[in-house]
Amino acid sequence: MSDYSTRLNTRIRTLKTPALVGIDPRWELMPSSIKAVAESKSANRCERDAWAFEAYSKQLIDIVAPLVPAIKPQVAFFEQLGVPGFRALDAVMRYARQAGLIVIADAKRGDIGSTAEAYADAWLAGEDPNAAAWPADALTINPYLGSDSLQPFVDLAHRRRAGLYVLVRTSNPGAAEFQDRMSDGQQLFEIVARTVQRLSETTRAADRVFGCIGAVVGATWPTQLQQLRSEMPAVPLLIPGYGAQGGTSSDTAGAFYPDGLGAVVNSSRGINFAWQRKPYSGQFGDARWQDAIAAATRDMIADLAQHTPAGRL
């Protein structure tokens, strides 16, 4: 039986990379071959799109499973399709678990009391994919209802050997509007970070570096990222903002320990739709979209290895 951080770090060491592939399917960006088949499946938009999202995501998983330790399905793109979308999401997550991938559900849930307990029970399967309705190893959550809204997630994550990633310093430009607000000489994101460190310590085994409570910190804030790494030593980090949002591999370097552990770096659009951007559009194009995804994933792995401590894995 393994806790979340141990399972994740085992995969990172085995594949020698902290690269995380987000799954953000969108109908207008789907490969034409998948759209053509989907349109023959149903005239109902939600059913059509859900079929396409599932087919595309499973092929993406086949490509990246031998290359990266984890995937991060963005729940919103499936949820917008209602019941057909949720069926597709469940199938995609279970397919990824069967492929050996760590699955981080990006749902950003958060509430209080029994509602928080229900969200946690629904999403946090942890080590056993059948322990919850959704087979996620880990879940992103929103802390801005206070620490009592986090505790039900923390308690269940610890019991089921699942992981959590609490929003601390998000990658979007508007993050500073709230997260930089000062209180008692501290910025709000620093106050949240202290809470996350404390909670992760409560889940950390004596012989482990990390607990199961992680933090989301954007690559678009490299100075704060390095600061938060030192302020949250027991906290595994999930780093969005690499690639399409402007963050570079060098911007993420401060998130890692010298051995290359401590963080996973996410790329979604840059890999999901690689064949639609240079240099992959000229080399592969729509007909070879799978090859473009594979090439973009390998390029990300090489980039992180060159410019971060991940090269020591």
Order of alpha helices (4+ residues) and beta strands (2+ residues): alpha-beta-alpha-alpha-beta-alpha-alpha-beta-alpha-beta-alpha-beta-alpha-beta-beta-alpha-beta-alpha-beta-alpha-beta-alpha-alpha-alpha
